[in-house]
């Protein structure tokens, strides 16, 4: 899996999208920004259908595979957004591993989760994903990078401080 850096995401998204992105962070604003960039790139590249799933207690993991295999009435390509609570699938990652092994075409899977622990990156599901997609861990901005990041956001909104 290509590990992306937050600063390099925009450049990577100008290329054809990876089939899977894992965006992990305990910084909600930065995570939202990265996910918005991925969603926008997906839309520009023809992924017009979007399905959002919340993997919480009681989540039916079969719906992930069903969604990946079902055709949309309105679009050829689909963005499947999986919001993974606590970075640990309740089914021990069996559905995510099966998804990665099936390699569904015409889908991009965006997994959004909190910061992943080192032991999670050694699990079977994460390794299956790592052979196929991109991992974007987002860390808090340090004091040096905050002014640049804020300036970029202001310029993007056509504002000046």
C-alpha positions in Angstrom: 0.0 0.0 0.0 1.3 3.4 -0.8 1.5 5.4 2.3 0.5 9.0 1.5 1.4 12.1 3.2 -1.3 14.7 3.7 0.7 17.4 1.8 1.0 15.0 -1.2 -2.6 14.0 -1.4 -3.8 16.6 -3.9 -1.0 15.6 -6.4 -1.8 11.9 -6.0 -5.5 12.6 -6.7 -4.8 14.1 -10.1 -3.8 10.6 -11.2 -6.3 7.7 -11.6 -7.7 6.9 -8.1 -6.5 4.0 -6.1 -9.3 1.4 -5.5 -9.1 1.8 -1.7 -8.1 4.6 0.7 -7.8 4.4 4.4 -7.8 7.8 6.1 -7.0 7.6 9.8 -6.6 10.5 12.2 -7.6 11.9 15.5 -7.8 15.3 13.9 -11.3 15.7 12.6 -10.8 18.9 10.6 -7.7 17.5 8.7 -9.4 14.2 8.2 -12.5 15.8 6.8 -10.4 17.9 4.5 -8.6 14.8 3.1 -11.9 13.0 2.6 -13.4 16.0 0.9 -10.5 16.0 -1.5 -10.9 12.2 -2.3 -14.7 12.7 -2.8 -14.1 15.6 -5.2 -11.5 13.7 -7.2 -13.8 10.6 -7.3 -16.7 12.8 -8.6 -14.4 14.3 -11.3 -13.2 10.8 -12.3 -16.8 9.6 -12.8 -17.6 8.0 -9.5 -21.0 9.6 -9.3 -22.8 7.2 -7.0 -21.9 7.4 -3.3 -22.9 5.1 -0.5 -22.1 5.8 3.1 -21.9 3.0 5.7 -21.4 3.3 9.5 -19.7 0.2 10.9 -20.9 0.4 14.4 -22.2 -2.3 16.8 -24.6 -4.5 15.0 -23.4 -3.5 11.5 -24.1 -6.2 8.9 -20.7 -6.6 7.2 -22.4 -8.5 4.3 -23.8 -5.2 3.1 -20.3 -4.0 2.2 -19.8 -6.9 -0.2 -23.4 -6.6 -1.5 -22.8 -2.9 -2.2 -19.6 -3.6 -4.0 -21.2 -6.2 -6.3 -24.4 -4.3 -7.0 -24.8 -2.1 -10.0 -26.1 1.4 -9.7 -29.1 2.6 -11.7 -27.6 6.1 -12.1 -23.8 5.6 -12.4 -21.2 3.2 -13.6 -18.8 3.9 -10.8 -19.4 4.0 -7.1 -17.6 5.5 -4.1 -18.3 3.4 -1.0 -17.6 5.3 2.2 -17.1 3.1 5.3 -16.9 4.9 8.6 -15.1 2.5 10.8 -15.6 3.1 14.5 -12.5 2.6 16.6 -10.4 1.3 13.7 -11.4 -2.3 14.4 -14.0 -4.1 12.4 -16.3 -6.2 14.7 -16.0 -9.2 12.4 -12.2 -9.2 12.8 -11.9 -7.8 9.3 -13.2 -10.8 7.4 -15.5 -8.7 5.2 -12.7 -6.2 4.4 -10.3 -9.0 3.6 -12.9 -10.6 1.3 -13.6 -7.2 -0.3 -9.9 -6.7 -1.0 -9.5 -10.3 -2.4 -12.5 -9.8 -4.6 -11.1 -6.6 -6.0 -14.4 -5.2 -7.2 -14.0 -3.0 -10.3 -15.6 0.3 -10.8 -15.6 1.0 -7.0 -13.5 3.1 -4.7 -13.6 2.2 -1.0 -12.9 5.1 1.4 -12.4 3.8 4.9 -12.5 6.6 7.5 -11.3 5.8 11.0 -9.6 7.2 14.0 -5.8 6.9 14.3 -4.8 3.3 13.9 -2.6 1.6 16.5 0.5 -0.3 15.3 -1.1 -3.7 16.1 -4.0 -2.8 13.8 -1.6 -2.2 10.9 -0.4 -5.8 11.4 -3.9 -7.4 11.0 -5.0 -9.5 8.1 -7.5 -7.0 6.8 -5.0 -4.2 6.9 -2.4 -6.2 5.1 -4.9 -7.2 2.4 -5.8 -3.6 1.9 -2.1 -2.6 2.0 -1.4 -4.7 -1.1 -4.1 -2.9 -3.0 -4.8 0.7 -1.9 -3.5 3.8 -0.2 -3.1 4.5 3.5 -3.2 8.1 4.7 -2.4 8.6 8.4 -3.0 12.2 9.3 -1.1 13.6 12.3 -1.7 16.9 14.1 -0.1 19.9 12.5 3.0 21.1 14.2 3.6 24.7 15.0 5.8 25.2 11.9 3.2 23.9 9.4 0.1 25.5 10.8 0.6 28.9 9.2 1.3 27.4 5.8 -1.8 25.1 6.1 -4.0 28.0 7.2 -2.6 30.2 4.3 -3.4 27.4 1.8 -7.0 27.2 3.2 -7.4 31.0 3.0 -6.1 31.1 -0.6 -8.4 28.3 -1.6 -11.3 30.3 -0.3 -10.0 33.5 -2.1 -9.4 35.1 1.3 -6.4 37.0 2.6 -5.4 37.5 6.3 
